[in-house]
Amino acid sequence: MVSAKEPDHEVPSAPAADPAADAAEVLLLLRLVLSDGAPDKKVATVLQRVARRAFGLNEADFLEIYVSLRALGEAGAAGAAAHFQEKPRPEKVALGRTIMAICRHDEALKPHIGRVRSRVAVLLDIEEDGI
């Protein structure tokens, strides 16, 4: 099981065979929550901070993932959103709860938690109550 980690906090997430793939998937969903288009500098900063704090990714590992996240903005986010909607409900719920836990532990995201919850529910095609 991969855990998103904060100093002195552990954020539960779904089990995965590949921790880097887990981080990339959570970062992709967060990127879609924060911006439909190509991520700007502010979004990139948030994603990098979450990658470092929640997943322990160093800058090189983050940049490798970020190239793919940035490309999605240029190609369109609809395909990425469809990827999440095709997942089984338990995986969607686990992803949604992981994003919400990250938001509760991030001072910049915490004030926007209601908007994040709504956006995550739409992107995952699940009820807000489930996350």
Backbone bond lengths (Angstrom), bond angles and torsions (degrees), N, CA, C in turn:
res aa  C-N    CA-C-N  psi(-1)  N-CA   C-N-CA  omega(-1)  CA-C   N-CA-C  phi
1 M - - - 1.439 - - 1.522 108.67 -
2 V 1.283 116.35 132.73 1.453 122.02 177.76 1.510 107.96 -91.66
3 S 1.309 116.50 138.38 1.460 120.36 176.51 1.503 108.94 -120.64
4 A 1.303 115.73 135.74 1.443 120.12 171.64 1.517 105.40 -81.02
5 K 1.324 118.68 127.49 1.455 120.92 -173.62 1.504 112.45 -114.39
6 E 1.294 114.67 138.33 1.456 125.44 171.48 1.514 104.44 -116.81
7 P 1.313 118.01 154.85 1.464 117.27 173.17 1.528 109.15 -56.11
8 D 1.321 115.95 126.86 1.457 123.67 179.26 1.524 114.14 64.97
9 H 1.309 119.07 10.70 1.465 121.78 178.88 1.523 108.34 -135.65
10 E 1.305 116.12 147.98 1.445 120.98 173.00 1.514 107.54 -123.06
11 V 1.318 116.14 128.34 1.450 122.01 -176.68 1.521 107.34 -108.85
12 P 1.347 118.92 116.41 1.460 120.85 -176.99 1.518 112.05 -69.18
13 S 1.302 115.15 147.56 1.452 120.03 174.94 1.521 108.98 -145.19
14 A 1.326 115.50 176.69 1.458 121.25 -176.97 1.523 110.68 -72.37
15 P 1.332 117.75 150.00 1.451 120.24 175.62 1.525 110.41 -64.88
16 A 1.315 116.05 146.94 1.460 119.68 179.44 1.511 110.06 -151.30
17 A 1.312 115.33 153.16 1.447 121.11 178.42 1.526 111.25 -79.32
18 D 1.308 117.78 -25.08 1.457 122.69 -174.42 1.530 110.25 -132.00
19 P 1.343 117.52 106.51 1.468 119.95 -178.30 1.531 113.73 -57.87
20 A 1.327 117.81 -36.66 1.471 120.09 179.03 1.531 110.32 -65.59
21 A 1.320 116.96 -38.45 1.462 120.49 177.98 1.530 109.96 -67.19
22 D 1.322 117.08 -38.21 1.466 121.46 176.53 1.524 110.30 -60.48
23 A 1.322 116.11 -48.01 1.464 120.73 179.43 1.521 110.11 -60.86
24 A 1.315 117.02 -43.90 1.463 120.98 -179.08 1.527 110.55 -62.44
25 E 1.310 117.05 -40.73 1.461 120.42 -179.13 1.533 111.15 -66.57
26 V 1.314 117.53 -43.69 1.463 121.12 178.36 1.530 109.76 -65.12
27 L 1.328 117.04 -43.10 1.463 120.51 178.97 1.528 111.26 -64.61
28 L 1.323 117.22 -37.12 1.465 120.37 176.58 1.526 110.34 -62.71
29 L 1.320 116.96 -47.17 1.458 119.45 179.27 1.530 110.55 -62.23
30 L 1.318 117.34 -43.49 1.457 120.34 178.47 1.519 110.93 -62.58
31 R 1.308 116.91 -39.25 1.470 121.55 177.99 1.528 110.85 -61.57
32 L 1.326 116.80 -41.15 1.466 121.20 177.78 1.527 111.35 -67.97
33 V 1.319 116.44 -34.67 1.463 120.95 177.54 1.527 110.05 -65.15
34 L 1.318 116.15 -41.64 1.463 121.08 -174.23 1.521 113.91 -81.08
35 S 1.343 117.71 -27.66 1.462 119.38 -174.41 1.523 111.05 -160.58
36 D 1.338 116.36 132.33 1.464 120.45 175.16 1.523 111.43 -78.53
37 G 1.309 116.69 -34.60 1.463 121.46 -178.33 1.519 111.02 -90.15
38 A 1.317 114.97 -165.61 1.463 120.01 177.13 1.525 108.75 -61.80
39 P 1.327 117.42 136.45 1.458 119.38 -177.55 1.528 111.76 -66.31
40 D 1.329 115.87 135.21 1.463 120.22 176.43 1.533 108.58 -86.61
41 K 1.328 115.63 -175.79 1.462 119.93 -175.95 1.532 112.05 -62.13
42 K 1.326 116.87 -38.12 1.464 120.99 -179.93 1.533 110.98 -62.91
43 V 1.330 116.78 -45.71 1.462 121.34 178.54 1.526 109.96 -64.71
44 A 1.321 117.07 -41.96 1.468 120.90 178.78 1.525 110.99 -59.97
45 T 1.325 116.36 -39.85 1.460 120.81 179.54 1.527 110.58 -64.83
46 V 1.324 117.09 -43.46 1.469 121.29 177.95 1.527 109.93 -61.94
47 L 1.322 117.08 -47.16 1.462 120.93 -178.87 1.528 111.15 -61.49
48 Q 1.320 116.83 -41.78 1.466 120.18 -179.71 1.534 110.55 -66.12
49 R 1.321 116.43 -41.32 1.461 120.07 178.69 1.532 110.54 -62.59
50 V 1.322 117.19 -44.63 1.463 121.00 179.18 1.533 110.13 -64.81
51 A 1.321 116.97 -41.87 1.468 120.58 178.77 1.523 111.04 -58.60
52 R 1.310 115.53 -42.04 1.467 120.57 -178.31 1.528 110.59 -72.65
53 R 1.330 116.86 -51.16 1.468 120.20 -173.95 1.522 113.64 -74.22
54 A 1.318 116.57 -43.00 1.462 120.29 -174.43 1.526 113.28 -84.67
55 F 1.332 116.72 -30.87 1.465 119.44 -174.26 1.518 114.16 -121.86
56 G 1.326 117.06 -3.45 1.463 120.24 178.65 1.513 114.18 68.82
57 L 1.344 116.98 22.36 1.464 119.49 -179.28 1.523 110.22 -76.40
58 N 1.325 115.92 136.69 1.460 119.41 174.11 1.531 108.71 -81.90
59 E 1.310 116.11 175.04 1.464 119.86 -175.07 1.530 112.65 -61.21
60 A 1.323 117.49 -39.96 1.472 120.64 -179.52 1.530 111.25 -63.74
61 D 1.334 116.03 -44.35 1.471 119.65 178.54 1.522 111.12 -64.55
62 F 1.331 115.90 -41.31 1.462 119.31 177.89 1.524 110.84 -61.87
63 L 1.322 117.45 -46.22 1.468 120.73 -177.75 1.523 111.45 -60.62
64 E 1.319 116.45 -35.10 1.467 120.66 177.65 1.538 110.11 -62.08
65 I 1.313 116.53 -43.42 1.465 121.54 178.46 1.526 110.16 -72.25
66 Y 1.319 116.52 -40.55 1.468 121.42 -174.99 1.531 112.02 -62.08
67 V 1.308 117.83 -33.66 1.474 120.81 177.92 1.525 109.72 -57.29
68 S 1.323 116.59 -42.92 1.466 120.63 178.69 1.521 111.45 -69.16
69 L 1.339 116.34 -40.57 1.463 120.28 -179.91 1.520 110.40 -63.84
70 R 1.312 117.00 -40.27 1.458 121.99 -179.85 1.533 110.92 -66.55
71 A 1.325 116.18 -39.95 1.459 120.99 179.83 1.529 111.19 -61.14
72 L 1.318 116.69 -33.85 1.466 119.81 179.00 1.519 111.56 -61.63
73 G 1.322 116.58 -35.03 1.457 119.87 178.02 1.505 112.10 -65.20
74 E 1.304 115.94 -33.72 1.458 120.56 179.74 1.523 110.86 -78.32
75 A 1.327 117.31 -32.72 1.460 121.49 -176.85 1.524 112.37 -90.15
76 G 1.319 117.49 -17.41 1.457 121.63 -178.24 1.511 111.12 109.24
77 A 1.306 115.78 140.24 1.452 121.50 -174.70 1.524 113.39 -88.33
78 A 1.319 118.05 -10.05 1.467 120.76 -175.60 1.531 112.26 -60.21
79 G 1.304 117.47 -41.55 1.464 120.63 179.38 1.509 112.33 -65.05
80 A 1.329 116.29 -39.57 1.461 120.37 178.36 1.521 110.55 -66.02
81 A 1.319 116.82 -41.07 1.464 120.62 178.20 1.530 109.88 -63.15
82 A 1.326 117.19 -40.24 1.464 121.03 178.88 1.531 110.47 -62.14
83 H 1.325 116.43 -36.58 1.469 121.51 177.62 1.530 110.27 -56.31
84 F 1.330 116.82 -44.10 1.456 120.74 -179.14 1.526 111.66 -70.79
85 Q 1.310 117.78 -37.11 1.457 121.23 -177.45 1.525 112.32 -68.78
86 E 1.322 117.28 -22.83 1.463 121.40 179.74 1.526 113.15 -81.34
87 K 1.310 117.52 -11.39 1.464 121.32 -178.50 1.525 110.76 -70.05
88 P 1.326 116.60 153.90 1.472 120.01 174.69 1.538 110.09 -63.40
89 R 1.316 116.22 149.04 1.463 121.17 -176.10 1.534 113.44 -52.34
90 P 1.343 120.09 -44.62 1.468 118.82 -179.60 1.543 113.06 -58.88
91 E 1.320 116.74 -36.14 1.468 119.93 177.24 1.521 110.93 -68.77
92 K 1.332 116.56 -39.75 1.465 120.26 177.99 1.526 110.35 -61.76
93 V 1.319 116.23 -45.68 1.464 120.77 -179.52 1.530 109.95 -62.10
94 A 1.330 117.07 -44.13 1.469 120.59 179.67 1.528 110.83 -62.08
95 L 1.331 117.14 -42.87 1.467 120.50 177.63 1.528 110.83 -63.17
96 G 1.319 116.30 -45.51 1.460 120.34 179.17 1.516 111.70 -60.51
97 R 1.307 117.07 -43.56 1.466 120.51 179.83 1.523 111.46 -67.29
98 T 1.307 116.91 -34.78 1.464 120.05 176.92 1.523 110.33 -64.16
99 I 1.333 116.52 -45.64 1.476 120.05 178.27 1.522 109.95 -61.02
100 M 1.327 117.66 -42.90 1.455 120.50 -178.75 1.525 111.19 -65.75
101 A 1.326 117.84 -39.38 1.463 120.87 177.87 1.524 110.60 -64.30
102 I 1.311 116.58 -40.88 1.461 120.73 177.39 1.524 109.74 -61.28
103 C 1.319 116.54 -44.30 1.473 120.69 -179.69 1.525 111.86 -63.07
104 R 1.315 116.97 -38.29 1.468 119.77 179.35 1.520 111.89 -65.87
105 H 1.326 117.73 -24.75 1.461 121.91 -177.96 1.524 113.14 -101.12
106 D 1.313 118.10 1.64 1.464 121.56 -178.97 1.530 108.15 -112.68
107 E 1.318 116.32 115.46 1.468 120.95 -175.49 1.530 112.85 -60.22
108 A 1.330 118.57 -31.73 1.467 120.83 179.54 1.521 112.10 -76.64
109 L 1.326 117.79 -31.08 1.465 121.52 -178.80 1.528 112.79 -88.85
110 K 1.312 117.17 -28.02 1.468 122.06 -175.00 1.536 113.14 -52.32
111 P 1.342 120.10 -42.98 1.469 118.82 -179.97 1.531 113.91 -64.93
112 H 1.324 117.20 -15.89 1.472 121.79 -176.79 1.525 111.92 -107.07
113 I 1.315 116.79 17.78 1.461 120.70 -171.90 1.530 113.10 -60.20
114 G 1.326 118.04 -35.71 1.472 120.61 178.43 1.517 111.59 -64.36
115 R 1.318 116.33 -45.16 1.471 121.15 178.38 1.528 110.42 -64.77
116 V 1.333 116.12 -40.98 1.468 120.60 179.40 1.525 109.49 -62.32
117 R 1.332 117.04 -46.42 1.470 120.62 -179.62 1.534 110.66 -58.15
118 S 1.323 116.95 -45.60 1.466 120.85 179.96 1.519 111.10 -62.49
119 R 1.310 116.14 -45.16 1.474 120.95 -178.18 1.523 111.14 -65.91
120 V 1.333 117.01 -42.15 1.468 121.14 178.08 1.523 110.01 -61.18
121 A 1.324 116.82 -44.42 1.468 120.59 -179.89 1.524 110.93 -59.98
122 V 1.322 117.19 -42.85 1.466 121.13 178.88 1.528 110.30 -65.07
123 L 1.319 116.96 -48.29 1.466 120.66 -177.08 1.528 112.40 -64.05
124 L 1.338 116.37 -34.68 1.465 120.10 -179.31 1.526 112.66 -91.78
125 D 1.340 116.36 -7.54 1.458 121.75 -178.20 1.525 111.02 57.21
126 I 1.357 114.40 50.81 1.460 121.64 175.33 1.526 108.52 -135.06
127 E 1.318 116.70 168.42 1.445 122.12 -179.73 1.524 109.20 -77.58
128 E 1.333 115.92 146.02 1.457 120.21 177.29 1.523 111.81 -60.60
129 D 1.314 117.37 -33.36 1.472 121.04 -179.63 1.525 112.16 -61.43
130 G 1.340 116.30 -25.94 1.462 120.84 -178.61 1.513 114.43 -75.21
131 I 1.321 115.30 -12.22 1.459 118.25 -179.89 1.503 108.85 -121.39
